[in-house]
Amino acid sequence: MDHSEVIAPELTRRAGETPFERAARLDEIIASRVPDVRFLLDHLLSGAIDIELDPARIGLVGHSFGGWTVLAVPEDDARVRAVVALAPGGSLNPKPGILPVKLTFAWGRDVPTLYLAAENDVPIPLAGVYELFDRTPSSKRMFIPRRADHQHFIDNVEDAHEAVRAATFPGEAAWIPAAMRPIVELSSGDQAHTFVSGLTLAHMDATLRSSEAAHQLLSGDLEAVLATHRVEAFVHRPEHLRRRTSHSSARHDSKHKPQRRES
């Protein structure tokens, strides 16, 4: 959707604005994001347009600031049943120049969430998305494409990535272009498209359509499946879950081992 800052003149960047004016404008932009989505859902479900939609199967997908948006909406709108967050903002310690948006995750229900985050993301580092994943109070999965940066989740990856590298960012964000690797050192746009579109669709099919095939795909050896499409990626397996599995296996094994008496 076109958010308020795209169409509302009072939210567009103005030449010569003071730091105070810029901060106030950004606060208004942030505050408008969740109401924007709710307004769109109201409109789509009102019958005002000739599209038949199922109000019980609503999913949201967003990238970067939009990724933060789709994680923020479920707190205020119970109609959302699934979320895909692509390299989302919202970590507690954002990089300089990145919007300091916050998330409470006070959803009050299970909203199955898929995180897709890039291994080499410069503005939204992987560690920040790991933090969001750990704080998410719902069923969740996270997959990471290798040799990918922040622009690998949008169209025309190669052009978009190099355009950012060639750009001059203002203020605290000035460091970003120089920190990015050339696109020739990263995965291709075609590989990124396969990864993002395939997994996003699988998550929505598994959660909103109860597709057993999609559920098995996401639960199986997805790294191997992606490799057949020339996509290198890995599954995020939090350390506490690995330890829990390891401890369970150790306890299970101990039941079958004879206990040696101390002499």
Buried (B, 14 or more C-beta within 10 A) or exposed (E): EEBBBEEEEEBEEEEEEEEEEBEEBBEBBBEBBBBBBBEEBEEBBEEEEEEEEEEEBBBBBBBBBBBBBBBBBBBEBEBBBBBBBBBBBBBEEBBEBBBEBEBEBEBEEEBBBBBBBBBBBBBBBBEBBBBBBEBBEBEBBBBBBBBBBBBBBBEEBBEBBBEBBEEEBEEEBEEBBEEBEEBEEBBBBEBBBBBBEBBBBBBBBBBBEEBEEBBEBBEEEBEEBBEEEEBBBBEBEEEEEEEEEEEEEEEEEEEEEEEEEEE
